[in-house]
Amino acid sequence: MIHELRVYYCVPGRLPNLLKRFDTITLKLWDKHKIKQAGFWTVLVGDSNQALYYLVEYESMADREKKWNAFQADPDWIKARAETEKDGPIVSKVVNSFLQPTSFSSVK
């Protein structure tokens, strides 16, 4: 099992738009592509309150590539993304890391 940590840094003032897109569009498409989220967080106290952190769970890197590429190429996603960004970009930068659990981690 691997987890992908993704951090989306929003254009100032656009975090509500990103949260709405995940809540009403993206997660439904992830279900379609069998992408499993392991949690979402915003920053209560920290460097930026315009960031969204989330974890996605995969069986392997090959599983991730298959599912993520299918999601990215989905015409419904391409259309929805364009519609939600008609007033300009929502995200200014994405940083992602692939995490593997340690032998003593409660998450395996």
C-alpha positions in Angstrom: 0.0 0.0 0.0 1.2 3.5 -0.8 -0.3 6.9 -0.1 0.1 10.0 -2.2 0.2 13.2 -0.4 -1.0 16.1 -2.5 -0.9 19.7 -1.5 -2.8 22.2 -3.6 -1.9 25.9 -3.1 -4.8 28.0 -4.3 -4.9 31.3 -6.0 -5.7 33.8 -3.2 -9.4 33.6 -2.4 -10.1 30.5 -4.5 -9.9 27.8 -1.8 -13.7 27.7 -1.4 -14.0 27.0 -5.1 -11.5 24.1 -4.8 -13.3 22.7 -1.8 -16.7 22.9 -3.7 -15.2 21.2 -6.7 -13.9 18.3 -4.7 -17.2 18.0 -2.8 -19.5 18.1 -5.7 -17.5 16.9 -8.7 -14.1 15.4 -8.2 -14.9 12.7 -5.5 -17.8 11.3 -7.7 -15.3 10.9 -10.6 -12.8 9.3 -8.2 -15.5 6.8 -7.3 -16.0 6.1 -11.0 -12.2 5.4 -11.3 -11.9 3.5 -8.0 -9.6 6.2 -6.5 -9.8 6.0 -2.7 -9.2 9.1 -0.6 -7.7 8.7 2.8 -8.4 12.2 4.1 -8.6 15.9 3.3 -7.3 18.8 5.4 -7.1 22.6 5.3 -4.7 24.6 7.5 -6.0 25.8 10.8 -2.7 27.2 11.9 0.4 27.2 9.7 2.1 28.8 6.7 -0.9 29.1 4.4 -4.6 29.1 4.9 -5.0 28.9 1.1 -3.9 25.2 0.8 -5.6 21.9 0.7 -3.8 18.8 1.8 -5.1 15.3 1.0 -4.0 11.7 0.9 -5.0 9.1 -1.8 -4.5 5.4 -1.2 -3.2 3.0 -3.9 -2.2 -0.7 -3.9 1.0 0.2 -5.9 2.6 2.8 -8.1 1.2 0.9 -11.1 -2.3 1.0 -9.6 -1.8 4.8 -9.1 -0.7 5.4 -12.7 -3.6 3.4 -14.1 -6.3 5.0 -12.1 -4.9 8.6 -12.1 -4.3 8.6 -15.8 -7.8 7.3 -16.5 -9.2 10.1 -14.2 -7.1 12.8 -15.9 -8.3 11.7 -19.3 -11.9 11.4 -18.4 -14.0 13.7 -20.6 -16.3 14.5 -17.7 -13.3 15.7 -15.6 -11.9 17.7 -18.5 -15.2 19.4 -19.0 -15.9 20.0 -15.3 -12.4 21.4 -14.7 -12.8 23.8 -17.5 -16.2 24.9 -16.3 -15.0 25.5 -12.7 -12.0 27.5 -14.0 -14.0 29.7 -16.4 -13.2 32.7 -14.1 -9.5 31.8 -13.9 -7.3 29.2 -12.3 -8.1 27.8 -8.8 -4.8 26.2 -8.0 -1.5 28.0 -8.5 0.8 25.0 -7.5 0.5 21.3 -6.7 3.1 19.4 -4.7 2.9 15.7 -4.4 4.9 13.0 -2.6 4.5 9.2 -2.5 4.6 7.8 1.0 5.2 4.3 2.2 4.5 3.2 5.8 7.2 2.4 8.2 7.2 -0.9 10.0 5.7 0.7 13.1 3.1 2.8 11.4 -0.6 2.3 12.4 -1.4 2.7 8.7 -0.1 -0.1 6.5 
